[in-house]
Amino acid sequence: MDYFDEINNIQYIYLHTLEEPRDNHLSITIVAAKVADHEEETITGKANPIIVDKDCPRYESRFNKFYIAYQIINESFAISGEDDEYTGSILRVYSKSAYLL
């Protein structure tokens, strides 16, 4: 299994860092998070908090000099276009998208 498939099999994902360490370089670190056994009250109701600790697997991607754009969206409100074509569920690679036009 490659990293793309491994990441797409993660149940709970957490964006740990997103940074441009220097001009035209992008670094993204995501963590395979855990969910706490207890509920906490939030502004939208009760929820189980996520846990990120040293035992959680981490994945880092670096784009050195060769990225054009990136977009992070809130998964609660994300809607794919009807004509979008992509592979993956957590980490997506688009072959056709209105964003790419």
URPE-V932171 format. One line per field, one symbol per residue. ss: DSSP state (H for helix, E for strand, L for the rest). phi: phi as a letter, one per 40 degrees, with the letter a starting at -180 (. if undefined). burial: I if it has 24 or more other ideal C-beta (glycine too) atoms within 12 Angstrom, else O. A space follows every 50 residues. Layout:
ss = ???
phi = ???
burial = ???
//
This chain:
ss = LLHHHHHHLLLLEEEEEEELLLLLEEEEEEEELEEEEEEEEELLEEEEEE ELLLLLLEEEEEEELLLLLLLLLLLLLLLLLLLLEEELLLLLEEEELHHH L
phi = .ccdcccccccbbbccaaabcadgbbbbbbbccbbccbcbcbcbhcaccc bbbccccbbbbbbbgbbbaaabbcccbcbccdccbabgbcbbbcbaaccc c
burial = OOOOOOIOOIOOIIIOOOOOOOOOOIOIOIIIIOOOOOOOOOOOOOOOOO OOOOOOIIIOOOOOOOOOOOOOOOOOOOOOOOOOOOOOOIIIOOOOOOOO O
//
